[in-house]
Amino acid sequence: MDDKFIITTIVTIALAVIGYLAKYANDINIANRKDKLERINRQLKEFYGPLLSLMSSSNASWIEFRNKYRSNIISYFDKNNPPTEEEKEIWRNWMKTIFIPINEKAYEIIIKNSDLIIGNEFPACFKDFCAHVETYRPILKKWNENDFTEHTALLNYPIEIIEYIEGGYREIKLEQNKLIKMSCS
């Protein structure tokens, strides 16, 4: 065998191995990007998207509620200026028909899909929100039994949850758009 044949054979084999390794690395990269995009799509579809819709509508309803009822009082249940019986009834009606149903849906999304939360920690605002929902359940039970001695949960609604969800949604949408652009190029 001559040297030219050996060199040609070695170069051919080396190029084939390099080509195979490059394709293998590219296939892994594509699979990883696909897996990441699938997770992001799930986060948007099953967690942040529905939560953002629910919390945004709840917040808009709350603003309208407070603009219409006791708008001159900072807290609806101000100890120095308590609501009338009629205002308490209005509160119960809005809570039972709007806020509690929305909060229960959001609670279920958080509990069932907490694996889709960004990061490694369960955010404090989600803990507080879940506790708020849970501490309203005994009050709602009393209302259903015509006991109106209590009107508020033991824990206040964590208003920072809206900002957290909006931020998470934005972050994931940016990442989704970035991955989609990478897939197209």
RALINUR-V271113 format. One record per backbone hydrogen bond with DSSP energy under -0.5 kcal/mol. CO is the residue of the C=O (numbers start at 1). NH is the residue of the N-H. If there is no record, write none. Layout:
CO,NH
CO,NH
This chain:
2,6
3,7
4,8
5,9
6,10
7,11
8,12
9,13
10,14
11,15
12,16
13,17
14,18
15,19
16,20
17,21
18,22
19,23
20,24
21,25
22,26
23,27
24,28
25,29
26,30
27,31
28,32
29,33
30,34
31,35
32,36
33,37
34,38
35,39
36,40
37,41
38,42
39,43
40,44
41,45
42,46
42,47
43,47
43,48
43,49
44,49
47,51
48,52
49,53
50,54
51,55
52,56
53,57
54,58
55,59
56,60
57,61
58,62
59,63
60,64
61,65
62,66
63,67
64,68
65,69
68,70
70,73
75,78
84,88
85,89
86,90
87,91
88,92
89,93
90,94
91,95
92,96
93,97
94,98
94,99
95,100
98,102
99,103
100,104
101,105
102,106
103,107
104,108
105,109
106,110
107,111
108,112
109,113
111,114
113,116
114,117
121,123
123,126
123,127
124,128
125,129
126,130
127,131
128,132
129,133
130,134
131,135
132,136
133,136
133,137
134,137
134,138
136,140
137,141
138,142
139,143
140,144
141,145
142,145
142,147
143,146
146,148
157,159
158,161
159,162
159,163
160,164
161,165
162,166
163,167
164,168
165,169
166,170
167,171
168,172
169,173
170,174
171,175
172,176
173,177
174,178
175,179
176,180
177,181
178,182
179,183
180,184
181,185
